[in-house]
Amino acid sequence: MEEEVGPRGRKILRLSDDCTQYLVQWFPAKQPHYSTKYYSICQLDRAVAAYKSTNTGKELNVAHHSKETIYRFFGLCDWLIQTYDFRKCLFDDNPDEGALRDKRHEHFFYRIHVTFQESWMQQLAKLHDPAKQGAHFNLSLEYIIEYHDWEPDIKQELQNLKDEMNVLYLLIRDARNKLLSHNDYKTMHGPDKYLGEFEEGEDIKYFSSLKEFCEKVSQDVCDEPFLYDDMVQNDVDVFMSQFIGGKAGE
């Protein structure tokens, strides 16, 4: 197998003829676009592992994640952390937050506040999607856990961390299902109530567990620490310094 750059700049693998023939059988016949020598790396994670196990005579029920898949998953987690941190640093933990409520600016910052609140909650909920829905796979926490041949102790640690994260997810799930992903008719016409409420500190626990989860995955699969953008607080501090000083926009 050789890595190449395919159409639209997507990273692909060119497969040997025997592997190609195997994959044509492995993928459902109703998906004829798979009957080619070109497959995305994410699509190949499970199929190539199955091909290797068949040719080595070793039974293997799950695949080994490629670094490409892990890095894509980390990209989702990194952006979730950034959007959560941005809203928290700019509003919740900002000692000068009152300045954002000035009559000249309050509507502007209110839009930013709501947009980022909805964004991080939606992103978080998607991480908890099932690994597979019908014929489609989701790059979610469950996928990372279930579709890799982890050592039993590592898999249990990851599952425990996911269980910890489920506490917050279950609290915001209705908000995701009824307001963020859909405009649920009964919810929109029903009595006013807050969806997605959670106890103070549950969000902090969640992101601590998420970072620990990513760290364990990164060390085991990539043999390196999990890195994410932790400069959000610095960016907010710089912005507020200029904003308070009347230099915003320079």
C-alpha positions as CSV (number, residue, x, y, z in Angstrom):
1,M,0.0,0.0,0.0
2,E,1.3,3.4,-0.9
3,E,0.1,6.8,0.3
4,E,-0.8,9.3,-2.4
5,V,-2.6,12.6,-2.8
6,G,-5.9,12.0,-4.6
7,P,-8.6,14.2,-6.1
8,R,-9.3,17.5,-4.3
9,G,-6.1,17.0,-2.4
10,R,-7.4,14.2,-0.2
11,K,-4.9,11.8,1.2
12,I,-5.5,8.3,-0.1
13,L,-3.9,4.9,-0.3
14,R,-3.2,3.0,-3.5
15,L,-3.6,-0.7,-2.8
16,S,-2.2,-3.8,-4.3
17,D,-4.4,-5.8,-6.7
18,D,-5.0,-8.6,-4.2
19,C,-5.9,-6.2,-1.4
20,T,-8.2,-4.4,-3.8
21,Q,-10.1,-7.5,-4.7
22,Y,-10.5,-8.3,-1.0
23,L,-11.9,-4.9,-0.2
24,V,-14.4,-5.1,-3.1
25,Q,-15.8,-8.1,-1.3
26,W,-15.5,-6.6,2.1
27,F,-17.5,-3.5,1.3
28,P,-21.3,-3.9,0.5
29,A,-22.0,-4.4,-3.2
30,K,-24.6,-1.6,-3.1
31,Q,-21.7,0.8,-2.8
32,P,-20.1,0.4,-6.2
33,H,-17.8,3.5,-5.7
34,Y,-15.7,1.3,-3.4
35,S,-14.8,-1.0,-6.3
36,T,-11.7,1.1,-7.1
37,K,-8.1,1.0,-6.0
38,Y,-8.5,4.3,-4.2
39,Y,-9.9,4.5,-0.6
40,S,-9.8,7.2,2.0
41,I,-7.6,6.4,5.0
42,C,-10.6,6.6,7.4
43,Q,-12.6,4.1,5.3
44,L,-9.6,1.7,5.3
45,D,-9.0,1.4,9.1
46,R,-11.3,-1.5,9.6
47,A,-11.0,-3.1,6.1
48,V,-7.2,-3.2,5.9
49,A,-7.0,-4.8,9.4
50,A,-9.5,-7.4,8.3
51,Y,-7.5,-8.0,5.1
52,K,-4.2,-8.4,7.1
53,S,-5.8,-10.8,9.5
54,T,-7.2,-12.9,6.6
55,N,-3.8,-13.1,5.0
56,T,-1.9,-13.9,8.2
57,G,-4.5,-16.5,9.4
58,K,-5.0,-14.5,12.6
59,E,-8.6,-13.8,13.6
60,L,-9.1,-10.1,14.2
61,N,-12.5,-8.6,14.9
62,V,-11.6,-5.0,15.2
63,A,-9.1,-2.7,13.4
64,H,-6.1,-0.7,14.6
65,H,-6.7,3.0,14.2
66,S,-4.4,4.7,11.8
67,K,-2.7,7.9,13.0
68,E,-4.6,9.7,10.4
69,T,-7.9,8.8,12.1
70,I,-6.6,9.6,15.6
71,Y,-5.4,13.0,14.5
72,R,-8.7,13.7,12.9
73,F,-10.4,12.8,16.2
74,F,-8.0,15.0,18.1
75,G,-8.9,17.8,15.8
76,L,-12.5,17.5,16.8
77,C,-11.5,17.4,20.5
78,D,-9.1,20.4,20.1
79,W,-11.8,22.6,18.5
80,L,-14.3,21.6,21.2
81,I,-11.9,22.6,23.9
82,Q,-11.1,25.9,22.2
83,T,-14.7,26.9,21.7
84,Y,-15.6,26.0,25.3
85,D,-12.5,27.8,26.7
86,F,-13.2,30.9,24.5
87,R,-16.7,31.4,25.9
88,K,-15.6,30.6,29.4
89,C,-12.6,32.9,29.4
90,L,-14.4,35.8,27.7
91,F,-17.5,35.7,29.8
92,D,-17.6,33.4,32.9
93,D,-14.0,34.0,34.1
94,N,-13.5,37.5,32.8
95,P,-13.0,40.0,35.6
96,D,-13.8,42.8,33.2
97,E,-16.9,41.0,31.8
98,G,-19.0,44.0,32.8
99,A,-17.4,46.1,30.1
100,L,-18.9,43.8,27.5
101,R,-22.4,44.7,28.8
102,D,-22.0,48.4,27.9
103,K,-25.1,49.5,26.0
104,R,-22.9,50.1,22.9
105,H,-21.6,46.6,22.9
106,E,-24.0,44.3,24.8
107,H,-25.9,43.0,21.7
108,F,-22.7,42.3,19.9
109,F,-21.3,40.2,22.7
110,Y,-24.6,38.6,23.4
111,R,-24.5,37.1,19.9
112,I,-21.0,35.8,20.5
113,H,-22.0,34.4,23.8
114,V,-24.9,32.4,22.5
115,T,-23.1,31.3,19.3
116,F,-20.2,29.8,21.3
117,Q,-22.5,28.2,23.9
118,E,-24.5,26.4,21.3
119,S,-21.3,25.5,19.4
120,W,-19.5,23.7,22.2
121,M,-22.6,21.9,23.4
122,Q,-23.3,20.6,19.9
123,Q,-19.8,19.5,19.4
124,L,-19.7,17.8,22.7
125,A,-22.9,15.9,22.0
126,K,-21.6,14.7,18.6
127,L,-18.6,13.1,20.4
128,H,-21.1,10.8,22.1
129,D,-22.8,9.6,19.0
130,P,-22.9,5.8,18.5
131,A,-19.9,4.3,16.7
132,K,-22.2,3.0,14.0
133,Q,-25.7,4.1,12.8
134,G,-27.0,1.9,10.0
135,A,-24.3,1.7,7.4
136,H,-22.5,4.8,8.6
137,F,-19.7,5.2,11.1
138,N,-19.2,8.2,13.4
139,L,-15.8,9.4,14.6
140,S,-16.9,9.4,18.2
141,L,-15.7,8.3,21.6
142,E,-17.4,5.0,21.2
143,Y,-15.8,4.4,17.8
144,I,-12.3,5.1,19.2
145,I,-12.9,2.6,22.0
146,E,-14.7,-0.2,20.2
147,Y,-12.9,-0.2,16.8
148,H,-9.4,-0.7,18.0
149,D,-7.6,-3.7,19.4
150,W,-6.7,-2.1,22.8
151,E,-5.1,-3.9,25.7
152,P,-7.9,-4.8,28.1
153,D,-6.7,-2.5,30.9
154,I,-6.3,0.5,28.5
155,K,-9.8,-0.2,27.0
156,Q,-11.3,-0.3,30.5
157,E,-9.6,3.0,31.4
158,L,-11.0,4.7,28.3
159,Q,-14.4,3.3,29.0
160,N,-14.3,4.6,32.5
161,L,-13.4,8.1,31.3
162,K,-16.2,8.0,28.8
163,D,-18.6,7.0,31.6
164,E,-17.4,10.1,33.5
165,M,-18.0,12.3,30.5
166,N,-21.5,10.8,30.0
167,V,-22.6,12.6,33.1
168,L,-22.5,16.0,31.4
169,Y,-23.6,14.6,28.0
170,L,-26.8,13.2,29.4
171,L,-27.6,16.5,31.0
172,I,-27.3,18.4,27.7
173,R,-28.6,15.6,25.4
174,D,-32.2,17.0,25.3
175,A,-30.9,20.4,24.4
176,R,-28.9,18.9,21.5
177,N,-31.8,16.8,20.2
178,K,-34.6,19.3,20.6
179,L,-33.0,22.7,20.1
180,L,-29.5,22.5,18.6
181,S,-29.9,19.8,16.0
182,H,-33.7,20.2,15.5
183,N,-36.4,22.7,16.2
184,D,-38.6,20.4,18.1
185,Y,-42.2,21.5,17.6
186,K,-43.5,20.6,21.0
187,T,-40.5,22.1,22.7
188,M,-40.8,25.4,20.8
189,H,-44.5,25.6,21.6
190,G,-44.4,24.3,25.1
191,P,-43.9,26.1,28.4
192,D,-40.6,27.9,28.8
193,K,-37.9,25.7,30.4
194,Y,-34.2,25.5,30.3
195,L,-32.7,22.5,28.5
196,G,-29.0,21.6,29.0
197,E,-28.7,22.9,32.6
198,F,-26.0,21.3,34.7
199,E,-24.4,21.7,38.1
200,E,-21.5,24.1,38.4
201,G,-18.2,22.2,37.9
202,E,-19.6,19.4,35.8
203,D,-18.2,21.0,32.7
204,I,-14.7,21.3,34.3
205,K,-14.8,17.6,35.2
206,Y,-15.9,16.7,31.6
207,F,-13.0,18.5,29.9
208,S,-10.5,17.1,32.4
209,S,-11.7,13.6,31.5
210,L,-11.7,14.4,27.8
211,K,-8.0,15.6,27.9
212,E,-7.1,12.5,29.9
213,F,-8.9,10.3,27.4
214,C,-7.0,11.9,24.4
215,E,-3.7,11.6,26.3
216,K,-4.1,7.9,26.8
217,V,-5.1,7.4,23.2
218,S,-2.2,9.5,21.9
219,Q,0.4,7.8,24.0
220,D,-0.8,4.3,23.1
221,V,-1.4,4.8,19.3
222,C,0.9,7.6,18.4
223,D,3.6,7.3,21.1
224,E,3.4,11.0,21.8
225,P,1.5,13.4,24.2
226,F,-1.9,14.9,23.2
227,L,-1.4,18.5,22.1
228,Y,-4.1,21.1,21.9
229,D,-4.4,24.9,21.6
230,D,-4.1,26.2,25.1
231,M,-3.6,29.8,24.2
232,V,-7.3,30.9,24.4
233,Q,-6.9,32.6,27.7
234,N,-3.9,34.5,26.4
235,D,-5.9,35.6,23.3
236,V,-8.8,36.8,25.4
237,D,-6.4,38.7,27.7
238,V,-4.8,40.5,24.8
239,F,-8.2,41.4,23.3
240,M,-9.6,42.7,26.6
241,S,-6.4,44.8,27.2
242,Q,-7.0,46.5,23.9
243,F,-10.8,46.7,24.3
244,I,-10.6,48.2,27.7
245,G,-7.9,50.6,26.5
246,G,-10.0,51.7,23.6
247,K,-7.6,50.2,21.1
248,A,-9.9,47.4,19.7
249,G,-9.6,47.1,16.0
250,E,-6.1,48.7,15.6
